[in-house]
């Protein structure tokens, strides 16, 4: 790798924009020392399909030389096809005590930032029945949108984006067909501007947290991963819980196990482990207009989850894996 190809050192300095490029602020909030850490985010080094361990070694070495800090590879916000090959290769090339890899659910993605934003925003009035957001277009998100579309009413907030269409084909399961016809689409044209802005500026946390989708009684979370993928909890899960929505997850089936272990109460629909049956149950909820009844019966669940997820203890508990990885190397 030529010297000119190396990334400028400012990418891993503490002055980076806190929401998008560094976990410093999140870790500081739970008492994990960060002065000795240098964060290497996806924009600095992306573990793509072509595994190039030599390039990653050079980035880690440059980072250590320029900062004299422990490099932290922030691979926690997305799925990477060959992540096991990357992890195995770098562990053989570099002493594992010389770097940290943060993986999905090692640290609660954007939870701290959302907690801060909530302090400046009231719990939204629940003036809509149901909501569902599909930011970056993915097959499983559109699969649900297509099934529920004919049951969506003027009392719902449903926004289906076409942002990220260039990567859509990577999310289509083998044997399935392209289902992007008719997108983008929203239940009300006035919601489209929210969709456009949010889809392209995901780092704008405040604009996310005031979205009209969170004025709905029940919010279906269109998580990053598909039902058959490993658990990955993102800000898409934390926001509706913080904002007093009764929430359902359409994403990795294993997310329910993670949430319940963390103390979060879930609806019976979220306990369904078969993806097709769960999809049918969500559709039936709208088809038979049982949203209000479910909401009224589970108001205590909403308040329990909101109080739990907004607490400092919850933030600390969900950051424990990151704490252990970092502290044993400092």
N, C-alpha and C positions, 0 to 999 in steps of 0.2 A: 504494500500500500504506500503510495507516494505521500510525502509530508503535506502537500497541498490538499490531499483528500481528507486529512484529519479534521475533526470538527473543532471550531473555536471554543476555547475554554469557558466562555461566558455561559454556555449551555448548561454547565453543571455548577454554577456558582449560586450562592444563596439568594442573590438579588433577583433571581428569576420570578416571573409572575406566579404568585402563590397557588392559584387555583389549578392551572393547567400544567405547570411544568415542575412542581416540586412538592414533596410530602413534608417539607420542613415545618410548615405551619401546623399541619395535623399532628405531627409527632411532638412538637413543642407543647401543644395543648394538653397532651397526656403525660408530660414529664419525661419523655425520652430524649436524651441529649442529642442534638443535631450538629453541634459545632464541628464535630469530626467527620461529618458525612457529606458526600458529594453525590447529588442525584442525577442519574443518567436516565432520561425519560425516552419515550418512544420516538419523539421527534429528533432526538440526538442519535439514538441507535435503535433501529427497528429489527427485531428478530424475524426476518421474513422467511419465505419458503426455501430460498437458497442459503444453506447453512455455511457461513464463512467464519469459522472460529478464529482464524488469523486476524481478520479485521476487528472482531470483538476484543481480542487480546490487546491489539494496538490501542483501541479506544480506552480500555481499562488502564493500561500502562500510562497513556498520556494523561488521563484524569488524575491518577495517583501522583505523577511527576509534577503536574501544574498546581495541584491543590494540596498535596500531602494529606489527603483525607481518604476515608474508606468509601469506595464507589458503591452506590446502591442502584442496581438495575431495576427500574420501575416497570415491571411486566405484569402489573396487576389489573389493568383496566380493560384488557381485551383477550381474545383467544388467539393463539399462534399455532399454526398447523404443525410445525416441527419443533415445538418448545422442548420436548424431551431430548431431541438431538442436540439442541443448543445447550441445554443444562449439562448433559453428559460430556459434550465436547469441551466446554469451558472448565468443567471440574477437573478434567485431565490436563488441561493446558495451564491453568492458574490455580495456585493453592486456594481452596475454598474459604480459608480464613481471611483472604485478601479482598473479598467482595461480598455483597449481599444481593440476593435476588428476591424481590417482593412479587408474589404471585396472587392470583385472584383470591379474595377473601382474607388475605394476610392483614389487610388494613381496610376499614370501611370506606369505600370510594365516595368522596365528596360529602360524607356525613357531617364532618366538623363544619365545613363551609355552609351547608344547609342549616345546621343548628344556629350558626351566627346570623344568617339571613332571616331566620324565623323570628329572631328577637326584634327585627325591624318591620315585621309584617304580622297582621292579625290572622287568626285561623279563618279561612275563607267561609263565607256563608254558603250553605249547601243548597243552591238554587237550581242545580241540574240533577238529573236522575243518574246518569251513567257517563263515564268517560273512558277514552282509550286513545293513547298517542303512539304513533309509529314514526319515530324520528328518521334514523337511517333505515332505508328500505331493506328488509330481510324476509326470506320466504315465510318463516313461521308467523311473523307479524302480519303479513298480508293474508296468510291462510285464515287467521281469525277475523280480520277485517272483512274479507269476502263473505264469510259465514254470517256475520252479524249485520251486514249493511242493510238488509231489507227490514230489520227490526229496529233500526236507529230512528229516533224521533227528534222533534225540535227541542226536546228537553234534554238532549244528550250532547256531549262534546267529544266528537270523534274526528281525529285528524290523521290522515295517511299521507306521509311525505314521499317524495321520490328522490330525496337527497341520498347520495352514495350509490346511485344506480349502477355506476361503473364496476362496483364490487358485488353486485347483487347475485350474479351467477355462482359465486363461491358459496352462497348460502342455500342453494337449491339442492335438496336431497336427490340421490341417484334415483332415476325413474320418474321424477316429478317434472312438471312443465312450468315454464315461465308464467307467473300469475300477476304480472305488473300492469296489465291492461286496466285503464281507468284511473290510474294514479298520476298526480296527486288528487286527493279528494278529502273534503271536510263536510261534516254534518251541517255546517252553516258557513257561508262564504266569508263571514267576518273573522273566522278563526284561522283563515289561511295565512294571514300576515304573521300570526304567532308561529305557525308551522315553519314558514320560510326563515324567519329570523332565528328561531331556536335551532332549527336543523343545521344552520350554517355557523352559529355562534354558540356552541355548547358550553364554552367557558364562561358565558354570561350567566352566572348562577342566579342572580336576582330576577332576571327575566324568565328563567325557568320556574322559579318558585311562585310567581304570581300568575302563572298560566291559568286560564279559565277551567281547564280540566280538573283543577283541584277544588273547584266549586261544586263538584259532583258528589253525590252520596256514596256511590261505589266506583272505584277506579280500578280498571284492569291494567296491570303493569306489563308493558311489552318489553321484557328484559332483553339484554344483549344476546344471550344464548338461546338456542333452540331447545325444545324439551329433552332431547337425547344428549345434550352436551353437559359437561361438568358444571357444577355450581359456580356462578359468578353473580354477586350482588353488587349493583351499581346504585348511583343516585336515583335511578328510575324507581327503585324500591323504597329508598328512604324518604323521598319527598311526600308521597301520598300518606305515609304513616305519620310523618311529622305534621301534616296539614289537616289531619282529622278526617281522612277518607277511609271508608271500609275498603280494604284492598284485596285483590286477587292477583296471582302471578301467572302470566303466560310466558313461560321461558323454561329454563332447566327444571325438571321435575325435582331434582335434589335440592333446589333452593328452599323448598318447604322444610326439609330436614334441618338445614342451616338455621332458618328463622326460628323454628320451634325450640331448638337447642339454645338459642339466644334468649328465649323467654317470650317471644312474640306469639300472640294467639292468632290462629288462622281459621278461616271458614272450612266447612267440610269439603267444599269443592277443591280447595287447595290440598287436601289430603289424598285426592285421587292420584294414583301413581301411573295410570295408563293415559298416555297423551291424548289419544283419540276420545276416550271417555271424558277426559277433563274438558276438551274442546267442546264436546256435545253439551256438557253441563253448563258451560259459560253461555253458549248460544241459547239453551233452554231458559236460562235466567231472564234473557231479554225477550225471547219468544213468548213466554207465558207471563211477562211483566211482573216478576216477583221481586224486583229490585227494592222497592220501598218496604216491603214486608221483611226482607232480609236485613235491610238497614235498621229498621226500628227494633228488631229483635237483638241486634248486636252492638248497640251503642256503647255498652260497657267495654266491649272488646276494643272499640275505637279509642276510647280514652286510656285504657290500659296501655295499648301500643304506643300512643302518642307520648304519654308520660315516660315510658321506658326508653324509647328511641331518642328522646330529647335530653336524656340525662347524661351527666359527665361519666358516671359509672359505666353505662352502656358503651360509650365511646372507648373508654379504657379497656373494657373487657374484649371488645372486638378488635382491638389493636394489639392484643397480647402476643400473637404469633410474630408480628413484626418486631415487637419489643425483644422477644427471645432471640430472634435471628440477629438483630443488631447488637444487643448487649454482649452476646458471647464472642463477638468479633472486635469489640472496642477495647 
